[in-house]
């Protein structure tokens, strides 16, 4: 896990929110980055622990688990009547997919070292 890339992306996200003057989204952006970081750490630990069992469906099941947990995290925003809820959801998924790309880059580097 590359903490520098994650922090840089958080700073870029907060900077973009300040430029577009969406101040009510700052708290959600920081909390979603923290949530995604915690979810990534947890799933990484789970993968490491279960790596001995070389089941090909393991990675798929962990991905489904991550997606389900993310939907549970977003459920209050999805069901709210807030007019800015689309911005919250878009910001979350941009962060989610950006962190998935960071994870793919890190895994590719690890595979190239092996």
Number of C-alpha atoms within 10 A of each C-alpha: 15 11 9 9 12 17 12 11 17 18 13 12 19 19 13 12 17 13 10 9 11 13 12 11 18 17 10 15 19 15 13 22 20 13 15 21 17 12 16 17 13 13 17 14 12 13 15 10 10 13 12 8 9 9 10 8 9 15 15 11 11 15 13 12 14 17 13 12 15 18 13 12 15 17 12 11 17 15 9 10 9 10 7 13 17 12 13 19 16 11 17 21 15 12 20 18 11 14 21 14 12 17 15 12 14 14 13 11 11 10 9 8 7 5
